[in-house]
Amino acid sequence: MKDFDSNRIYQTLGDEFKNIYIVDCEDQQIHTFKETLKLPGFSSCTSYNDAMNQYIDDRVYEKNRDMLRMALSFNSLFSRLEKTERFNIHYQSKNDSEVHFMYSHFGRVMEDGRLSQIIIGFANEDLDIRRNNIDMFNNALPSNVVKRKVLIVEDNEINREILKETLEDDYDVIEAVNGEEGLNILSQYYKDISLILLDVVMPVCDGFEFLSRQKSDSLLASVPVIVTTGNNSQEDELKCLGLGAVDFITKPYNGEL
């Protein structure tokens, strides 16, 4: 295995992670890059699947285990990182009698167009929340100049522009061109986003897949979603509501609505 590119790893993950590991995609072995706190299962030259399963059994809150096993098997991880540069997984961790909100960040290293290494960072969500609250207090703005953030997930440029023009006077609008990009944005900024306006028919990751993947993450699922579509199908509406959407509006958009 080649030497680690430290600058590239920190550029991908940031510097807030207590533990960082690299998985060699050729042999699926783990290599320790940074280890502040010893994690069960994770040590150099251990099979990734063995390490992750032991970590999940030992540290992850029971109701999150099945979801993580499916999402974080090596094959699932490899397949997802072939399509996107990075993503976060949020879950609850148990330590003795305490339960903490945790998140793990997964990034990739490409060589000659092929995925060669997977970068994994572990962090404590509770500590980040406290740190962010301190930052918000120290950099507080008057409430009358702070706009709530709305994430628009829509592949049609004209529809995005219509929604943006309708909302931008009252909201800070963030745009994503498909569900995959929307999930990446949501994973990073879910604490700041008040609402998602989600199209159903999109390439890469459609609205149904977006809702399903959002629902599997208890923290991301806390952000409400209004589905927007030109399809008046009652079946689609019921499916979206069943996947966690809070409302359903049709195109063309009615600004007052």
KELOMAR-264315 format. One line per field, with one value per residue: residue number from 1; residue in three letters; x, y, z of N, C-alpha, C in turn. Coordinates in steps of 0.2 Angstrom, whole numbers. Example, Ala and Ser with C-alpha at 12.3 -4.5 7.8 and 13.67 -1.06 7.14 Angstrom:
BEGIN
i: [1/2]
aa: [ALA/SER]
neast: [66/64]
nnorth: [-28/-11]
nup: [39/35]
caeast: [62/68]
canorth: [-22/-5]
caup: [39/36]
ceast: [66/64]
cnorth: [-16/0]
cup: [39/39]
END
This chain:
BEGIN
i: [1/2/3/4/5/6/7/8/9/10/11/12/13/14/15/16/17/18/19/20/21/22/23/24/25/26/27/28/29/30/31/32/33/34/35/36/37/38/39/40/41/42/43/44/45/46/47/48/49/50/51/52/53/54/55/56/57/58/59/60/61/62/63/64/65/66/67/68/69/70/71/72/73/74/75/76/77/78/79/80/81/82/83/84/85/86/87/88/89/90/91/92/93/94/95/96/97/98/99/100/101/102/103/104/105/106/107/108/109/110/111/112/113/114/115/116/117/118/119/120/121/122/123/124/125/126/127/128/129/130/131/132/133/134/135/136/137/138/139/140/141/142/143/144/145/146/147/148/149/150/151/152/153/154/155/156/157/158/159/160/161/162/163/164/165/166/167/168/169/170/171/172/173/174/175/176/177/178/179/180/181/182/183/184/185/186/187/188/189/190/191/192/193/194/195/196/197/198/199/200/201/202/203/204/205/206/207/208/209/210/211/212/213/214/215/216/217/218/219/220/221/222/223/224/225/226/227/228/229/230/231/232/233/234/235/236/237/238/239/240/241/242/243/244/245/246/247/248/249/250/251/252/253/254/255/256/257]
aa: [MET/LYS/ASP/PHE/ASP/SER/ASN/ARG/ILE/TYR/GLN/THR/LEU/GLY/ASP/GLU/PHE/LYS/ASN/ILE/TYR/ILE/VAL/ASP/CYS/GLU/ASP/GLN/GLN/ILE/HIS/THR/PHE/LYS/GLU/THR/LEU/LYS/LEU/PRO/GLY/PHE/SER/SER/CYS/THR/SER/TYR/ASN/ASP/ALA/MET/ASN/GLN/TYR/ILE/ASP/ASP/ARG/VAL/TYR/GLU/LYS/ASN/ARG/ASP/MET/LEU/ARG/MET/ALA/LEU/SER/PHE/ASN/SER/LEU/PHE/SER/ARG/LEU/GLU/LYS/THR/GLU/ARG/PHE/ASN/ILE/HIS/TYR/GLN/SER/LYS/ASN/ASP/SER/GLU/VAL/HIS/PHE/MET/TYR/SER/HIS/PHE/GLY/ARG/VAL/MET/GLU/ASP/GLY/ARG/LEU/SER/GLN/ILE/ILE/ILE/GLY/PHE/ALA/ASN/GLU/ASP/LEU/ASP/ILE/ARG/ARG/ASN/ASN/ILE/ASP/MET/PHE/ASN/ASN/ALA/LEU/PRO/SER/ASN/VAL/VAL/LYS/ARG/LYS/VAL/LEU/ILE/VAL/GLU/ASP/ASN/GLU/ILE/ASN/ARG/GLU/ILE/LEU/LYS/GLU/THR/LEU/GLU/ASP/ASP/TYR/ASP/VAL/ILE/GLU/ALA/VAL/ASN/GLY/GLU/GLU/GLY/LEU/ASN/ILE/LEU/SER/GLN/TYR/TYR/LYS/ASP/ILE/SER/LEU/ILE/LEU/LEU/ASP/VAL/VAL/MET/PRO/VAL/CYS/ASP/GLY/PHE/GLU/PHE/LEU/SER/ARG/GLN/LYS/SER/ASP/SER/LEU/LEU/ALA/SER/VAL/PRO/VAL/ILE/VAL/THR/THR/GLY/ASN/ASN/SER/GLN/GLU/ASP/GLU/LEU/LYS/CYS/LEU/GLY/LEU/GLY/ALA/VAL/ASP/PHE/ILE/THR/LYS/PRO/TYR/ASN/GLY/GLU/LEU]
neast: [4/2/11/2/-7/-7/-11/-22/-30/-34/-40/-51/-58/-58/-52/-58/-60/-58/-53/-46/-46/-39/-45/-38/-43/-40/-36/-45/-41/-38/-30/-22/-23/-25/-27/-35/-43/-46/-54/-66/-62/-56/-41/-24/-22/-33/-47/-59/-74/-74/-70/-79/-91/-88/-86/-99/-107/-102/-102/-113/-130/-144/-155/-150/-142/-144/-147/-135/-126/-131/-129/-115/-107/-93/-95/-107/-102/-91/-98/-106/-97/-91/-99/-101/-91/-90/-98/-109/-113/-125/-128/-133/-123/-118/-111/-107/-119/-123/-129/-124/-124/-117/-106/-100/-88/-86/-74/-66/-51/-45/-37/-30/-43/-49/-57/-47/-43/-52/-57/-60/-68/-71/-82/-89/-105/-112/-102/-99/-111/-111/-100/-103/-114/-108/-100/-110/-116/-105/-104/-116/-129/-141/-158/-167/-160/-156/-159/-170/-164/-167/-167/-167/-170/-169/-169/-172/-167/-175/-186/-179/-175/-187/-192/-182/-183/-195/-194/-182/-182/-186/-180/-165/-158/-153/-146/-148/-144/-148/-154/-143/-133/-141/-142/-129/-127/-136/-132/-120/-125/-137/-141/-143/-153/-169/-180/-184/-187/-192/-190/-197/-195/-179/-162/-149/-151/-167/-182/-189/-179/-171/-179/-180/-167/-164/-173/-168/-158/-158/-155/-154/-167/-175/-176/-189/-198/-205/-213/-212/-219/-224/-232/-248/-251/-260/-255/-241/-240/-245/-235/-223/-227/-228/-214/-210/-211/-218/-228/-236/-235/-240/-233/-237/-229/-237/-235/-241/-246]
nnorth: [-6/11/26/37/51/64/78/77/68/75/86/80/75/85/91/87/74/61/48/41/30/20/11/-2/-5/-15/-27/-26/-22/-14/1/10/28/39/38/42/38/22/11/-3/-17/-10/-10/-10/-20/-28/-36/-26/-28/-37/-29/-18/-25/-29/-17/-11/-21/-19/-5/2/8/-3/-2/4/-5/-15/-7/0/-11/-15/-3/-1/-12/-19/-20/-12/0/2/2/14/24/24/31/44/57/58/55/56/46/45/40/32/29/18/19/11/16/27/36/42/53/50/52/45/48/46/44/45/39/41/32/32/33/23/17/17/18/19/32/34/42/45/53/62/67/74/82/90/97/105/112/119/126/135/142/148/156/165/171/177/184/198/193/197/197/185/172/157/142/134/119/115/102/97/93/100/114/126/125/125/138/145/141/146/160/163/160/167/180/178/167/158/150/134/124/109/97/84/69/63/72/81/73/73/86/88/79/86/99/98/102/116/117/120/115/104/105/93/86/72/64/61/60/49/49/47/55/45/36/46/49/37/34/45/43/32/37/44/57/65/63/71/83/91/86/92/86/90/89/86/76/69/58/48/37/39/50/44/35/43/50/39/37/47/60/76/84/87/95/101/104/116/128/137/152/159/148]
nup: [0/-4/3/14/9/18/17/8/14/26/19/14/25/35/52/63/68/79/77/63/49/36/22/12/-4/-12/-4/6/19/35/39/51/53/61/78/92/102/106/96/97/88/77/71/64/49/50/44/35/36/47/57/57/60/73/79/78/85/98/101/95/97/99/91/79/73/63/52/50/47/35/27/29/25/16/2/0/4/-5/-17/-16/-14/-26/-34/-27/-19/-6/10/25/39/52/69/84/98/111/127/141/152/145/131/115/102/86/72/57/44/27/14/-2/-11/-27/-40/-55/-61/-53/-38/-25/-11/5/15/33/45/63/74/88/89/99/105/94/92/104/102/90/95/103/94/87/97/99/87/85/76/74/76/66/54/51/40/38/31/16/7/-10/-20/-35/-52/-64/-71/-74/-66/-53/-53/-53/-41/-32/-35/-30/-16/-11/-6/7/12/14/1/-4/-17/-25/-38/-40/-31/-24/-23/-15/-3/1/4/14/24/28/32/40/52/50/41/37/30/16/-1/-12/-27/-37/-48/-54/-60/-56/-41/-36/-29/-21/-17/-11/0/7/11/18/29/35/43/59/63/51/46/54/48/39/24/9/-4/-21/-37/-54/-56/-53/-46/-35/-29/-29/-21/-8/-6/-5/7/16/16/24/20/23/17/1/-14/-30/-47/-60/-49/-36/-29/-18/-11]
caeast: [0/6/10/-4/-7/-10/-15/-28/-35/-37/-44/-57/-62/-57/-48/-62/-61/-54/-50/-46/-43/-39/-46/-36/-49/-38/-37/-50/-38/-38/-23/-23/-20/-25/-31/-35/-47/-46/-61/-66/-62/-52/-34/-21/-21/-39/-52/-64/-80/-74/-69/-85/-96/-87/-88/-107/-109/-99/-104/-119/-136/-146/-160/-147/-137/-146/-146/-128/-123/-132/-126/-108/-103/-88/-98/-111/-98/-87/-103/-108/-91/-89/-104/-100/-84/-90/-105/-109/-118/-126/-131/-133/-118/-119/-105/-109/-126/-124/-131/-122/-125/-111/-106/-94/-87/-83/-72/-62/-45/-45/-30/-31/-50/-52/-57/-41/-43/-58/-55/-66/-67/-76/-83/-94/-110/-114/-97/-99/-116/-109/-95/-107/-118/-103/-98/-116/-116/-100/-104/-123/-132/-148/-163/-170/-156/-155/-165/-170/-162/-172/-164/-171/-167/-173/-164/-174/-164/-180/-190/-175/-175/-194/-193/-177/-185/-201/-192/-176/-183/-188/-176/-158/-160/-147/-149/-145/-147/-151/-155/-137/-130/-145/-141/-122/-128/-140/-127/-116/-128/-144/-142/-145/-158/-176/-185/-182/-192/-189/-193/-198/-191/-172/-157/-144/-155/-174/-185/-191/-173/-169/-183/-179/-160/-165/-177/-164/-154/-163/-154/-156/-174/-178/-178/-195/-198/-211/-212/-214/-219/-229/-236/-253/-253/-261/-251/-234/-241/-245/-228/-219/-229/-226/-207/-208/-213/-224/-233/-235/-237/-239/-231/-233/-229/-241/-231/-244/-246]
canorth: [0/17/30/41/58/67/84/75/65/81/90/76/74/90/90/86/67/58/42/40/24/19/4/-3/-8/-22/-32/-24/-22/-8/4/16/34/43/35/46/34/15/8/-10/-20/-7/-10/-11/-26/-31/-36/-21/-31/-40/-23/-14/-28/-29/-10/-11/-25/-16/2/5/7/-9/0/7/-10/-18/-1/1/-17/-15/2/-1/-18/-16/-20/-7/6/3/4/21/29/24/36/50/58/57/55/55/41/47/35/32/25/17/18/10/18/33/35/48/54/49/51/43/51/41/48/40/41/38/31/30/32/18/18/13/18/22/35/33/46/44/59/62/72/78/87/95/101/109/117/123/131/140/146/152/162/170/175/178/190/200/188/200/197/178/168/150/139/129/115/113/96/97/92/104/121/131/124/127/145/147/141/151/167/163/160/170/186/176/161/157/145/130/120/102/95/77/67/61/79/83/70/75/93/87/76/91/105/96/106/122/117/120/112/102/104/88/83/65/61/64/55/47/47/50/57/40/34/51/49/31/35/50/40/27/41/47/64/68/62/76/89/90/86/93/84/94/85/87/70/70/51/47/31/42/54/40/32/48/51/34/37/52/67/79/87/86/100/99/109/122/131/142/156/160/141]
caup: [0/-4/9/15/7/24/15/5/19/30/15/13/32/41/57/70/69/84/74/56/46/28/20/5/-8/-15/1/11/26/38/41/56/51/67/83/98/106/104/95/97/81/72/71/57/46/51/39/36/38/54/61/57/63/80/82/78/91/104/102/92/100/96/85/73/71/56/46/49/44/27/24/29/23/11/-5/0/5/-11/-22/-15/-15/-34/-36/-24/-16/2/13/32/42/59/72/91/101/118/131/147/152/141/123/112/94/83/65/53/38/22/8/-6/-15/-33/-43/-62/-62/-49/-31/-22/-4/8/22/37/51/68/78/93/87/104/105/88/93/109/99/85/98/106/89/85/102/99/81/84/72/76/73/60/48/50/36/38/25/13/2/-15/-23/-41/-58/-69/-69/-74/-59/-47/-53/-51/-33/-29/-35/-25/-9/-9/-1/14/15/12/-3/-6/-22/-27/-45/-39/-24/-21/-21/-10/3/3/7/20/29/31/35/42/58/48/36/40/26/10/-6/-16/-34/-37/-54/-55/-62/-50/-35/-36/-23/-17/-14/-6/6/10/14/24/34/39/48/63/63/44/46/58/43/36/17/5/-11/-27/-43/-59/-57/-48/-44/-28/-27/-28/-15/-2/-6/-2/14/19/17/29/18/27/13/-6/-19/-37/-52/-58/-42/-34/-25/-12/-8]
ceast: [4/6/4/-3/-10/-14/-22/-33/-38/-42/-51/-62/-62/-53/-51/-62/-56/-50/-51/-43/-44/-40/-43/-41/-47/-38/-42/-47/-38/-31/-25/-19/-19/-29/-30/-38/-48/-53/-61/-67/-57/-45/-31/-21/-27/-44/-57/-71/-80/-74/-75/-90/-95/-88/-95/-109/-108/-102/-110/-126/-140/-151/-156/-142/-138/-145/-139/-124/-124/-128/-118/-104/-99/-91/-102/-107/-94/-92/-105/-103/-89/-94/-103/-94/-84/-97/-104/-114/-119/-130/-130/-128/-119/-112/-107/-117/-128/-125/-128/-123/-118/-112/-100/-94/-84/-81/-68/-56/-45/-38/-32/-38/-53/-52/-52/-41/-50/-55/-61/-64/-73/-76/-89/-99/-111/-108/-97/-105/-115/-104/-98/-111/-114/-101/-104/-117/-111/-100/-112/-124/-139/-153/-166/-166/-154/-161/-164/-168/-166/-167/-169/-167/-172/-168/-166/-172/-170/-184/-186/-176/-182/-194/-188/-180/-191/-199/-186/-177/-184/-183/-169/-159/-153/-150/-144/-148/-149/-151/-148/-133/-134/-143/-134/-123/-131/-136/-123/-119/-135/-146/-145/-151/-165/-181/-182/-188/-189/-193/-193/-194/-185/-168/-153/-147/-162/-176/-187/-184/-170/-172/-181/-172/-160/-168/-173/-159/-158/-162/-156/-164/-178/-179/-184/-194/-205/-209/-215/-214/-225/-234/-242/-256/-254/-257/-244/-235/-241/-238/-223/-221/-227/-218/-205/-209/-219/-229/-231/-238/-235/-236/-237/-234/-234/-238/-234/-245/-240]
cnorth: [6/21/35/48/62/74/82/72/70/85/87/76/80/87/88/79/65/52/42/34/24/12/3/-7/-14/-28/-31/-24/-15/-6/10/22/39/39/38/41/27/13/1/-12/-17/-7/-12/-18/-31/-31/-30/-23/-34/-34/-19/-18/-29/-22/-9/-15/-22/-9/5/3/2/-7/2/1/-12/-13/0/-5/-17/-9/2/-7/-15/-15/-14/0/7/5/12/26/29/30/43/51/56/57/54/49/44/41/36/27/24/16/17/11/24/32/42/47/54/50/49/46/47/45/43/43/37/37/28/28/26/19/14/13/22/25/35/38/45/51/59/68/77/84/92/100/107/115/122/129/137/145/151/158/167/174/177/185/192/195/190/199/189/174/161/147/133/126/113/107/95/97/97/111/126/131/126/135/148/147/146/158/168/164/164/176/184/171/161/150/141/125/114/100/88/75/65/67/82/80/72/82/92/84/81/97/104/100/113/123/116/116/110/102/99/86/75/62/64/58/54/44/50/52/51/37/39/50/42/31/40/47/35/31/45/55/68/68/67/82/87/91/88/91/88/89/87/81/70/63/51/42/34/46/50/37/37/50/46/33/43/59/70/83/86/91/99/105/110/125/137/146/157/153/140]
cup: [0/2/8/13/13/22/12/9/23/26/14/20/36/46/64/72/74/81/66/53/39/27/13/2/-11/-10/6/19/28/40/46/54/57/72/90/104/103/103/94/89/76/75/65/55/48/45/40/39/45/59/62/61/71/83/83/84/97/106/100/96/96/90/79/70/64/51/45/45/37/24/24/28/17/4/-5/0/-2/-17/-22/-16/-22/-37/-33/-20/-9/4/21/34/50/62/80/94/108/121/138/147/148/134/120/104/91/76/62/46/33/16/4/-9/-21/-36/-50/-64/-58/-42/-28/-14/-1/14/26/43/56/72/82/91/93/105/100/89/98/106/94/89/101/100/87/90/101/92/80/80/75/72/67/54/47/46/37/31/23/7/-3/-19/-30/-47/-63/-67/-69/-68/-53/-47/-51/-43/-30/-29/-31/-18/-7/-5/6/17/11/8/-5/-11/-23/-33/-45/-32/-21/-19/-15/-3/6/7/14/25/32/35/38/48/56/44/39/36/19/5/-11/-22/-33/-42/-56/-57/-55/-44/-35/-30/-18/-13/-9/1/10/14/19/30/38/44/52/64/56/44/50/54/39/28/14/-2/-16/-33/-48/-60/-51/-45/-37/-25/-25/-21/-8/-1/-2/5/18/21/21/26/22/23/5/-10/-26/-41/-57/-52/-41/-28/-18/-8/-4]
END
